[in-house]
Amino acid sequence: MISRQPYAPTPHSYVPNTTLSATINLDEEVKLAETRAERDLQESLAELFSIIVTIDELEKAFLKDAIPEAEYTEICERSLKQYKSLLADETVARAFGGLEEFKAQWDLEVPRATERIRVGMPATAVTASSGPATASTAAAANTNGALIVEATQDFITFLDALKLGLLSKDQLHPLLTYVIQSVNKVTDRDFENRGKIVQWLITLNQMKATEELSEEQARELEMDINAAYQGFKNLLS
């Protein structure tokens, strides 16, 4: 009877490499990066991973009413700013590739974060209450006058920027963000053409930093924001 060995026999030609095993120190820290630049890049990618996951969890909490609107808005705006700031570095952006590629690489299932990053602003800035687009004179009078002036100035500043020929994303997106933020400080009610501000913010957010609007897009944008400005004034009249 032939006895079975508990493991496969070692070929006679095989000679174990004792030198390799002897040089491995299990207590020694494994370096994932050889240079400072590599280490900084890995840290930036890790931060992006963390921000994406954080935004997804934040969106879940907001949908469940588990977090106050003000706190949600603050955290979401800060997270989106950090996300954009990290990707402003060309080296990081190149290694990141794109949100879909990054998600696939790290097997990330974050549908809510994906939508929020696509939009580029908190849900509280996108939506307004569904009440009628009217407001009484008394209600308007009770609104902080300084906030109305600020919103009006932001509308005018944005429209002036278009007239001056500023057409790139990195020039227009911040100015239009100021518009929606200042408008939301004045009222949480919907008004005619408010949605056009949001749609243009999404359009600009999806452009590359230095990418520019065409002349036709710029004219359309100017008409839409003028219409939204008129709707905002009508709400307060």
N, C-alpha and C positions, 0 to 999 in steps of 0.2 A: 504494500500500500504506500502510495506517495503522499507525504505530508505537505499540506499547503502552507506556503509562507504568508505571513500576514501583510506583506507588501511586495511590490514588484521587485524582482532582482535587479541590482545595479549592473549595467553593462560593464564588462571588463575594461573597456577603453575609457571609461569616465574616471576622471581624477578630480575630486572636490577642490575648489579654489579656496583654500584656507586663508590665503592672503587677503582676499576681499572681505571675508567675514571678520577678520581680525582688525580691519581698518574702520569698521563701522562702530561708532560710539553711540549707543542708544540714549545716552544722557545729553548728547549734543543737540542743540537747537537747529532744526532744518531751516535754511534760509530760502525763502521763496523769491527773493529778489537780490541781485548782485550789486545793483547800484541804487543810489538815492532816487534817481528818476523813475526806475522801475518800481521802487517801493511806494513812491508818491502816486504813481498811476494805479497800482493795486488798491491803495487806500481810497482813491477817488471812485474806483469802480465798486468797491465795497460800500461806500457811502451811497452811491446811486442805488444799489441793490436795497439797502436799508430804507432809503427814502420811498422807493416804489412800494415796498411792502407796507410801510407806515401809512402812505396815502390810501392804499387799499383797505387797511383796517379802519382808518379814519372814516372812509366812506361808508363802511358797514355800520359803524357806530352811529353815524349821522342818520342813516336810513332807519335805524331802530330807535331814534330819539334818545340815544344813550349819552349824548353830549350836547351841551347848549350851543345854539347857533353861533354866538359870538366866539366861543372857544374853538369851535370847528373852523370858522372862517380864518381866525388868526393862525392856527396850526397849518391849515391847508395852504394859505398864502405863503407862509414861511417855507413850507416844504417845496412848493412849486418854484419859489425863488432860488432855493438851494439847488434844486434839480437843474434849472436853467444855468445857474452860475457855474456849476461843475462842467456842464457840457459846452460852456463858452470857451473852454480850453481845447484847442484843436487836437492835441495829443489824446486827451480823454475822449473826445467826440469820435475820433478815428477808432480807438480801441472799443468804444461802446457800440459803434456801428449804427444802431437804431433801436428803438424800443422793442420792436417785434423780434429782431435778431437777438437782442440781449435776453429777452424772455425765453426764447427757444434754447439759447445756450445754457441757461441756468434753470430750465424747466419751471418757469414762474407762471402761475395761474392767477393773474390779477386783473380781471376784467374791469373792475370799478376804477382802479388806478389808471388803467389804460385810457379809459374815457375821460377821466379828470385831467390827465396830462395832455390829451388831445385838445380838450377845450381850453386848458391853460388858466383856469380860474375856478374858485370855489363854486359849489352849487348855489350858494346863497347869492352870488353875484349874477348868476345866469337867470334865475327865476325871480319873478315878482308875484305878489298876490293877485288872485284872479278877479279882483273887484273892478268895477267900471272905471274907465279912464277919465274920471272927473274928480274934482276936488272943490269943496266950497271955499269961498273967499275967507271965511273964518278959520278954516283948517290951514289954509296957506299962510294966514297972518300969524298963526301960532308956530309955524315952522321957523327954525333959527335962520334969521336973515343972512348971517355970515356964511352959512352952508349953501344957501341959494346963490350967493355971489360967487362962492368958490366953484360951484358946479357950472355956472354961466361962464366964468373965466376959462374953465377947462374945455368947454365946448368951443369957445372962440379960439383958444390956443391951438387946438387940434385942427380946426378949419383953416387957420392962418398957416399952419405947417404945410398943409396940402397946397395952399396957394403959393407958398414959397418953393414948391417943388420937392419937398421931402417925401420920398416914396418908398424907402426901404423899411423892412420890418423893424430893425433895431431903432429906427427913428420914430415910427408911428405907433408901434404896439404899446410902449410905455405911456404915451400921451393919451391913447384911447382907453387904456386901463384906468388912468386918472379920471377920465370922464365917467365911466361906469361906477367907480368907487365913490366919487363925489355925489353922483345922482342917487346912489343907494343910501347915502347919509341923509339926503333930503327927504326921500320917500321910499317906502317898500311897495308902493302900488304900481301897477302896470300903467303904461301910457302908450299912445300911438307911436309906432316905429321904434320902441325901446328894443325890441327883438333884433333890429338891424344892427344896433351897437354890438350886441352879443355875437351875432353871426360874423361880423367883420373882425371881432377879436379872435374868434376861432380861426378864421381864414389867415389872419396875420400870424397867429401862433404856430400854424403849420408850415409857414415859410421859413427858409433859412435866414440867418441873421442879416446877411447883406443882400438878400434877394429883394428886388423892387417890384412894385405894382406897375402894370402897364398904364398908359395914359387913359385908356378906356376904363380900367378898374378904378383909377384915381378919380375920374369924373363921377363914376357910379357911387364910390365911397363918399365923395363930397355931398352928393344929392341925398344919400341915405342919412348921413349924420346931420345935415341941415333939417331933414324931415323929423329926425328924432329930437333935435333941439326944439323945433316948433311944438312937437308933441309934449315935451317936458314943460315948456312955457304955458301951454294950454292947460295942463294939469294943475298948475298953480294959479291960474287966473280965476 
